[in-house]
């Protein structure tokens, strides 16, 4: 568990300004909680772009290649059946099923990768920072500095951006 200082804000402009100011002051942002997606908050927090699209592409490509190889092996090598005089290795006949398997493997794989990356495993209990944290409030959690003087700097930074409430919590 790490100690964090949490500022509660009423509007998205205030949390965006506080996140930018915290990064300019060299403070580490632990997390942000909002009732809806806030445009630009990821850049204000200094987050890197997600790698999930690459995971989706890789798993989709893997699913398509596996399905094409399996279907070619099953229809042309292992059990060739002449259906209406068509060739055994007809690629256009494989396209619909290949597409479906590609989408299935990519979709399920991305969901699983997201859950593992965020450590949202089955049975994990959520520990909210504040009651109603994402109902109508914007929260910004900054890692608590070791120096007590820096704690007052963080509190003042939150107040400069109209924080409704500032508290210390564990994340």
Secondary structure, DSSP 8 states (H G I E B T S, - for coil): --EEEEEEESSHHHHHHHHHHHHHTT--EEEEE-SS--TTHHHHHT----SHHHHHHHHHHHHHHHHHHHHHIIIIIIS---STT--TT-HHHHHHHHHHHHHHHHHHHHHHHHHHHTT--TT-----SSTTTTTS-EEEEEE--SSHHHHHHHHHHHHHTT-SEEEEEE-
